[in-house]
Amino acid sequence: MKTNRYEKIILDIFERKYSGQEEFEFARSDLVESCARLGIDPPKNLGDVIYAFRYRSALPQPILDTQPPNRHWLILGAGDASYRFRLGKLAAIVPSQGMMVRKIPDATPEIISKYAFSDEQALLAKIRYNRLVDVFLGIAAYSLQNHLRTRVANYGQIEIDELYVGVDGRGAQYVVPVQAKGGNDRLGVIQTIQDTMFCKTEERYRHCIIRPVSAQFIADDRIAMFELRFDGNDVEIVNERHYCLVEAGEITGDNLDTYRNSGM
């Protein structure tokens, strides 16, 4: 089983490198070394081992058992073919139960819904065509580039799902990196950290306000959206809203009264 193989590899690395510290590095070559030590054929895509524990699977229990109260192990990039385990306050971004679901008139072209390749691509398209970044953040936002691959010092190569720029009524300008997850993948704080560091270190955005956003499909095609903040140490959830894209006629007067009286 692939998951079990991945667990053995990452656990071997952790046990070889960890000695009580809150942060430590390892290299991609350590993945190969662990495979040799364990008698396991190396995965064709070594990076998938890291991706799995960032967005799909929990770390093995012996690793979780070393976490102090209210701290979680993250696997961050640390440069070319290098990674680092680091303890943080928040590991995953999980939609809250019982949130109000706000109905938004669905402006997604039907042909886009028909031909979207994956849940993630479909979600990014729905966010874009329904201007959900604008609605959620209260600014005029414009998609600048999607699947932006770039490099960040001390983190290595990263990929931003979609990058927006925007402006508000005061004239202040924004840069908004968007992380989207569908299917069984979960939203992780690691991408928020990396996206924020890119925006902070990119000269062209030095006068922009950074507002990272994460979005995920949840039950019944609802979309959970989060505004996040990385303070240099940990990621915090600033705001969370749930939306449902519907035909305009499905939005009742009672719905509108509820939204009007719910506050900003």
C-alpha positions in Angstrom: 0.0 0.0 0.0 1.5 3.3 -1.1 0.4 5.2 2.0 2.0 2.7 4.3 5.2 2.9 2.2 5.2 6.6 2.5 4.7 6.4 6.3 7.7 4.1 6.7 9.9 6.5 4.6 8.9 9.7 6.4 9.1 8.0 9.9 12.6 6.7 9.1 13.8 10.2 8.2 12.2 11.7 11.3 13.7 9.2 13.6 17.2 9.7 12.1 17.0 13.5 12.2 14.9 14.5 15.2 16.5 15.0 18.6 14.1 17.2 20.4 14.5 20.4 18.4 11.6 22.5 17.0 12.9 22.7 13.5 15.3 20.5 11.4 16.2 20.0 7.8 16.5 17.0 5.5 17.3 16.5 1.9 15.6 14.7 -1.0 18.5 12.3 -1.0 17.4 11.3 2.6 14.3 9.9 1.0 16.4 7.6 -1.2 18.6 6.7 1.7 15.5 5.7 3.8 14.2 3.5 1.0 17.6 1.7 0.8 17.6 1.3 4.6 14.1 -0.1 4.6 14.4 -2.3 1.4 11.7 -0.2 -0.3 11.8 0.7 -4.0 12.0 4.5 -4.2 8.7 6.1 -5.5 9.0 7.4 -9.1 8.0 10.8 -7.9 9.9 11.4 -4.6 8.1 14.7 -4.2 4.8 12.9 -3.8 5.9 11.6 -0.4 6.1 15.2 0.8 2.9 16.3 -0.9 1.0 13.4 0.6 1.8 14.5 4.2 1.1 18.1 3.4 -2.3 17.8 1.8 -3.6 14.2 1.9 -2.6 12.2 4.9 -1.7 12.6 8.6 1.9 12.0 9.6 2.6 8.6 11.3 1.5 8.4 14.9 5.0 8.2 16.4 5.8 11.6 14.8 2.5 13.1 16.1 3.3 11.8 19.6 6.3 14.1 19.7 4.2 17.3 19.2 3.9 19.6 22.2 0.3 20.7 23.2 -1.3 22.8 20.5 1.7 22.5 18.1 1.9 20.6 14.9 4.6 19.4 12.6 4.8 21.1 9.2 7.0 20.0 6.3 8.2 23.2 4.6 10.6 23.7 1.7 14.2 24.7 2.6 15.7 25.4 -0.8 16.7 23.2 -3.7 15.8 19.5 -3.0 15.7 20.3 0.7 12.9 20.3 3.3 12.5 21.1 7.0 10.2 19.9 9.7 8.9 22.8 11.8 6.5 23.1 14.6 3.6 25.5 14.1 0.3 26.4 15.8 -1.9 25.4 12.8 -1.3 22.5 10.4 -4.5 22.3 8.3 -7.4 24.7 7.4 -10.6 22.9 8.1 -14.1 24.3 7.3 -16.2 25.0 10.4 -19.4 23.2 11.0 -22.7 25.2 11.2 -21.6 28.2 9.2 -24.2 30.3 7.4 -24.2 29.4 3.7 -24.7 32.5 1.5 -26.3 32.0 -1.9 -24.6 33.7 -4.8 -26.1 33.9 -8.3 -24.1 31.4 -10.4 -22.3 33.1 -13.3 -20.2 30.1 -14.3 -20.5 29.4 -18.1 -22.0 26.0 -18.5 -19.2 25.0 -21.0 -16.6 25.6 -18.2 -18.5 23.3 -15.8 -18.7 20.7 -18.6 -15.0 20.6 -19.5 -13.2 21.5 -16.3 -10.4 18.9 -15.8 -10.4 18.5 -12.0 -12.0 19.6 -8.8 -9.3 22.1 -8.2 -9.5 23.6 -11.7 -13.3 23.7 -11.5 -13.1 25.5 -8.2 -10.6 28.1 -9.5 -12.9 28.7 -12.5 -16.0 29.1 -10.3 -14.1 31.6 -8.0 -12.9 33.5 -11.1 -16.2 33.7 -13.0 -18.3 34.5 -9.9 -15.8 37.1 -8.6 -15.8 35.3 -5.2 -12.5 37.0 -4.3 -14.2 40.4 -4.7 -17.3 39.3 -2.8 -15.3 37.7 0.0 -12.6 40.4 0.5 -14.7 43.4 -0.5 -12.3 44.7 -3.1 -12.2 44.8 -6.9 -9.9 41.8 -7.7 -8.4 40.6 -11.0 -6.9 37.3 -11.9 -3.2 37.9 -12.9 -1.9 34.4 -13.4 -2.7 30.9 -12.4 -0.4 27.9 -11.6 2.5 30.4 -11.1 5.7 28.4 -10.6 8.5 30.4 -9.0 11.2 30.2 -6.4 11.4 31.7 -2.9 14.7 32.0 -1.0 14.9 29.4 1.8 11.8 27.7 0.5 12.7 26.5 -3.0 10.3 26.1 -5.9 6.6 26.8 -5.1 3.4 26.9 -7.2 0.7 29.4 -6.5 -2.7 28.1 -7.7 -3.9 31.6 -8.8 -2.6 35.1 -8.1 -5.0 38.1 -8.0 -4.3 41.8 -7.8 -6.9 44.2 -6.5 -7.8 47.7 -5.4 -10.3 49.2 -2.9 -12.3 52.4 -2.7 -9.4 54.2 -1.0 -7.1 53.3 -3.9 -5.0 50.9 -1.8 -3.8 48.0 -3.9 -3.6 44.3 -3.0 -2.0 41.0 -4.0 -4.0 37.9 -3.3 -2.5 34.5 -3.6 -5.3 31.9 -3.8 -4.9 28.2 -2.7 -7.7 25.9 -3.9 -8.3 22.2 -3.0 -11.0 19.8 -4.1 -11.6 16.1 -3.8 -9.7 14.4 -0.9 -6.9 17.0 -0.6 -7.0 19.3 2.4 -6.0 22.9 2.7 -2.6 23.3 4.3 -0.9 26.2 6.0 2.4 25.4 4.2 1.1 26.8 0.9 -0.1 29.9 2.7 3.3 30.4 4.2 5.1 30.0 0.9 2.7 32.2 -1.1 3.0 34.9 1.5 6.8 34.8 1.5 6.7 35.1 -2.3 4.5 38.2 -2.2 6.7 39.7 0.6 9.9 39.2 -1.3 8.8 40.1 -4.8 9.8 43.7 -5.5 6.8 44.6 -7.7 4.4 43.9 -4.8 6.3 46.0 -2.1 3.5 48.5 -1.8 0.6 46.0 -1.9 -1.4 44.6 1.0 -1.1 40.8 1.1 -4.3 38.9 1.7 -3.9 35.2 1.2 -7.1 33.2 0.5 -7.8 29.5 0.6 -10.9 27.8 -0.9 -12.3 24.3 -0.8 -15.3 22.5 -2.1 -17.3 21.0 0.7 -20.6 19.1 0.8 -23.4 19.9 -1.7 -21.1 21.9 -3.9 -20.7 24.6 -1.3 -17.4 26.6 -1.3 -15.6 27.4 1.9 -13.3 30.5 1.7 -10.8 31.6 4.2 -8.7 34.8 4.6 -5.4 34.0 6.3 -2.5 35.8 7.8 1.1 34.7 8.2 2.9 36.7 10.9 6.4 35.2 10.2 5.9 32.4 12.6 2.4 31.0 12.4 -0.7 31.1 10.1 -4.0 32.5 11.5 -7.5 32.4 10.1 -8.8 36.0 9.8 -12.2 35.2 8.3 -14.3 32.3 7.0 -17.4 32.3 4.8 -19.3 29.6 3.0 -21.0 30.2 -0.3 -23.3 28.3 -2.6 -23.7 29.1 -6.3 -27.4 28.9 -7.3 -29.8 30.1 -10.0 -30.8 33.7 -9.3 -34.4 32.7 -8.7 -33.4 30.5 -5.8 -32.3 33.5 -3.7 -35.4 34.6 -1.7 -36.3 37.8 0.0 -35.8 36.1 3.3 -32.3 35.1 2.3 -31.5 38.7 1.4 -32.9 40.0 4.6 -30.8 37.5 6.6 -27.6 38.6 4.7 -28.4 42.3 5.1 -28.8 41.9 8.9 -25.8 39.5 9.4 -23.2 42.2 9.4 -19.9 42.4 7.5 
